[in-house]
Amino acid sequence: MPPKNPSRLAYIDWMRGLACLLMFQTHCYDSWLGGDARQSKFFMYSQLGGTLPAPLFLFLAGISFALVTDKLRTKATPADQIARTTIRRGAEILGLGLLFRLQEYLIAFPWAPWSDLLRVDILNTIGLSMMLMGVMCWAVMRARGSRLALGAAAVSVALTISLLTPLIWTVWRPRWLPWPIESYIDGVHNLGVPQAWLFPIFPWTAFAFAGLAVGFLLLSDWARERQAATFVTAGVGGVALIYLAKWLDARPGQLYPVYDFWHTSPNFFLIRVGLLLAILLGVYAWCRWGAGQWGFSPLIQLGQTSLLVYWVHIEFVYGRLSILPKRVNDIRTASLGLLTIFVAMLVLSILRTRFKGRGAEVWGWLRKPAES
């Protein structure tokens, strides 16, 4: 495809592939580094980069959700049918998340605690976010809302989730709920207090709604006619959002009885959304004017099969099939392991796209009698 007319899926897949790459390095170094390497600045920056994949996946899920919803709307699909289609897809992702947890539990049996089956992980949250976005879009479309109304509603939901998170995690905790259900709201798991390493509705689904708003913005008539200007505006707006959030955080006094900047702060949420918008501009520019589409792109390839490589790489990094012993390696050895994982997942991704839908053809070839 000519660089001046990039496919929407190209830059979305490239960005999703970037999330996969960041995820690989975070998991590999976390699982394999040991000794002094775990106390190094290298490890610290590696884990700092690991704060981006989850927001990226959720943000891109929101953009993709907007593309699918708008495509169905242009075909005059009734709002109820659009809701059923999108909510069912979200339920499928949630089901895959539960299945993934079951697989992890069985592989780690008997050492894994049974509570791991109910852990709220990123796949669970993506699926639940899609279901919630489906409900919101259905309500707006039933009121004959436009793309602008859908985008405005998504922004409102994202900000509401972010603003309520500090309270939901502290003074407004739904302690009356069983912990497996409460964990989907505040990530409490079975540990008595919300856990920062889980992915509950508050605050994580806010990133999906932010992506949904951006998706409907990109689909507007104004943005279609001024595509490059729209992305530049989004990127510049993202940088401005970062500075605004930092300015707000520096103000004396706080609105919340308990303020945790790194985990529940609305200001930190705005900073990360601003960073996502800046990355979106950079990826768009790379795919339109850079080398993003000069022939084969490994990141676009990974982005097309992100669910598969997420699912598989976990076992070769954290599971019993780990290609390196855990927490005993230096940076060089772990980096070689990371390179191995990247190449292996890229090959798996290529095989997946090459043979997708060709199972019957391959089976027929295998059953074909050998020619004499």
N, C-alpha and C positions, 0 to 999 in steps of 0.2 A: 504494500500500500504506500502511495507517495507520502513523504514526510509532511507535506503541507496539508494533508487531509487525513489526520490520524483517526483510526477507529476509536470510539469511546472505550471499547473493551481493551484496547492496547494499553492505554495509560492506567486504566483500572487494574489490569492484570500485572503491569509492571510494578505498580505500587503494592499490590498484594504479594508479588514475588519478593519485594524489598522486605515486607513484613516477615515472610518465611526465612529470609537470610538472617535478619536480626534475631528471629526466634531460634534458629539453629545455633548461632554463636552464643546466645545467652544460655541455652540448655547445655551445650557441650562444655563450656567452661565451668558452669555451675556443677555439672556432674563429675567432671574429670580432674579439675585442678585440685591440688592438695598442698599441704605444707605452707611454706612462705608465699607461694603463688596466690593463695587465697587472701593474703593480706596486702597484695600489691595494688598499685593504682590501676594496673592493667585490668585486674579482675573487677575493681570498682567501676571503671568506665564500661566494661563489658555488661555488667548488670544494670548500669544506668541505661544503656542502649536497650536492655530488655524491658524497659517500661513502655516502649513504643509499639511492639507487635499487637497487643490486645486492643489498644485504641485504634490502631490502623485497621485491623480486621473488622471491628465493629463499625467504624466510620465508613469503610468500603461496603459493608453489608447494607448500610443505610442508603448509600448512593445507588447501589445495584437494585435495591428495593424500589427506589423512585423510578428507575429506568423501566423495570418490569411493570410497575403499576401504571405508569404513563402509557406504555405500549398497549396495555389492555384497555385503557380509557380511550385511546385513539381508535380502537376497534369497536367502540360503542358497547363494550362489555358492561353489563349491569354491575352496580356497586356491590351488591350481595355476592355475585359470582367472583369478582375481584378479591373480595375479602376471603371467601372460602379458599381460593387458589393460593393466596399469599400466606394466610394463616396456616393452611395445611402444610405448606413448605416449611414454615417455621417449626411446626410440630414435628416434622420429619428430622430437622436438624437437632431439635431437643432430644428426640428419640435416639439419634446417633450419639449424642453426648452421653446419654444414659448407658447405651451399649458400650461405648468406649470405656466408661468407668467399670462396667462389668468385666470387660476384657482385662483391664489393668488389675482388677481384684483377683481374677482367676489365675493370671500369670504370676502374681506375687503371693498367691496362697501357699502356705498358711501364715505368712508373716504380716500381710496387710490386714489392718483392722477392718471390720465389716462396715464401719462408718464411711470408709472411702467410697463405697457404692453411692453415697448420697452427697458427695462433694460437688459443690457448684463450680464447675470449670468453665472455660471460655466457650466451648461448644454449646453447653447448656444455655449460656447467656445470649449467644448469637441467636439460637432458636427462639428463646423467649422474647428477645428484642424484636424479631421479625413478627411474632404473633401480636405483640403490643402495637407495633407500627401498622399492622393490618387492621387492628381495631380502630386506631386513630384515623387512618385514611378512609375507612368505611364510614365513620361518623361524619367526616368533612364532606365526602362525596355524596352522602345521602342528603346533605344540605346544599348540594350543587355547588360546592366550593371549587374554585379554580386552582391552578398550580400555585398561584401566589398564596391562596388561603391554605393550601396543604403545607407549603413551606413555612408560613407564619405559625401554623399550628405545631409543626415539628420543632421550631425554635422555642416556642412556649413550653412544650413538654420537656425539652432538653434542659432549659434553664430551671424549670420547676424541680426536676429530679436533682439537679446539681445543688440548688438552694436548700432542698430538704435533707440532703444526705447527712450533714453534720448533726442534725437533730435525730434522724432515723437511727444513726449509729450510737447515740448517747441517750438523751432524755426521752425520746419518743420511741425507743426500741419496743417492738411488739413481742414482749417476753411471754405473753399469754399464748402464743402460737407454739406448736411442737417445733423443736429445733430444725428438723429437715425442711420445714416450710419457712420458718423465720430466716434460715440461711439464704434463701433465694431473695430475701429483702435486704438483709444487712450483712450476710456472710459470717454469721456467728458459728456455723458448723455445730459441733458438740463440745465446744471449748469455753462456752460461757460469755465470751466477748467477741465482737466482730473481728474477723481476720483479714489483714490487708492482702494476703496472697490468694484470696478467693475472688469471684467475679459476680457479686450480687446485682440486683436491679439498681440499687443505689450505691455507687454513682454510675456503673458501667453502661447501662442502657442509654444514658444521656449521649454517649458518643455515637450510637446508632442513629438517634434522632437528629443529631447535628449533621451526620452524613445524609440523612433523608432530606433535610432542609437544603443542603448544598446540591443534592441531586435534582430537586425540583427547580432550583435556581438555574442550573446548567441546562435544563429543559425548556426554560422560558423562551419566548420568541426573541426577546432582546438579546439573550445570551447566545442563541443560535446564530444570530446575525453578526455578533461581535465576540466570537468564541475566544480569541486570544486575549482581547481586552477583559473579558469576564474572568479568565484565569489570573491575569495580572492583578485585577481588582481584588480577587479572593486572596491571593498571596499577600498583597500589601495590607489588606484588611486583617489577615492573620497576624502579621508582624505588629500592627497597631493594637490588636487584641492582647498580645503578649505584654506590651508596655502598659496598656490599661490595667490589666490584671495585677501586674507588679506594683503599679501606682496605688491601686485599691488595697493591696495587701500591706502597703507601708503606712496606710492611714492609722492614726491612733484610735484605740477602742475596737471592740469586736461585737458583732451581732449575736454570736453564739456563746453559750456557756462553756463549751469545750471546743477548742479550735485546733485541728490537726491539718496543717498545710499540705503535707505530702500524701495524705490518704483521702480526706473528705472535703477539703477546702474548695468552694466554688471558684476561687481565684486560680488555683492550680488546674482546675478543669478548663477554665478559659485559656490558660497558657498552653495546655496540651492541644486544645482545639485550634488555637492560633498556629501552633507548630504543624498540625495536620494540614492546615490550609497552605502554609508555606511549602510543605513537602509536595502537596498536590500541584502547586504551580511549578516547582522544580521538575517533577515527573512529567507533567504535560510538556514543558519546554524540551526536556530530554527526548521525548517521543516525537515531537514535532520538528525540532531544529537540531537535535543532537543525534547520538548514535543509538537511541532506543529502538529504532526499527531498521537499522542497517543490517539486514540479513537476520540471522538467528539471534534471539535475545534470551539468555538463560533465565532472567527474572520474569519475563513474560511467560515463558514456558512453565516455570514453577507456579506462577500466579494462576494459571489455568487449572492446576490440580492441587491447590493449596490444602484442601481437606485431606486428600490422600497422603501427601508428604507429611502433614502434621501428624496424622494417625500413625504412620509407619516409623517415622524417625524417633519417636518417643521410646520405642522398644530398644532401639540400637544405641540410645544415649542413656536412658534412665533404667531400662528394664533388664531382665536377665540376659538378653542378647547384646548387652553393651559391648561395643567393639574395643573399649579400653577399660582397665580397672578403674573403679571410681575413687575420686578424691586422693589420688596418690601421684598424679602426673605433673610435670612442669609445663610451662607455657608452650614450648616448642612441640612437645608430644601431643598436647591437647589441640594445638592448632593443626597439626597433621591429621588428627582424628576429625576435626571440623571440616577440613578439606575433603576427607574421605566421605563424610556424611553428605556434604553438598553435592559431590559428583554422583554418589549413589542415588540420592533423591532426584537429581536432574535426570539420570538415566531412567529411573522408575517413572518419572513424569512423562518423558518422551514415549516410553513404551505404552503408558496409559493412553495418551492421545493418539498414538499410531494404531492401536488395536481396539480402541473404543468402538463398540457396536459391531465388531467383527468376530465375535465369539463363535457364531454359527458357521461362518466361513472357515475359520481355523479348524473347528471341529470336523467339518466336512473334509478338509484337506488331510487331517490326521487319519480319517477313516478310509480315505481313498486307497484302493489297492495299489501296491507298488508296481510300476511298469517294468516289464521284463526287458 
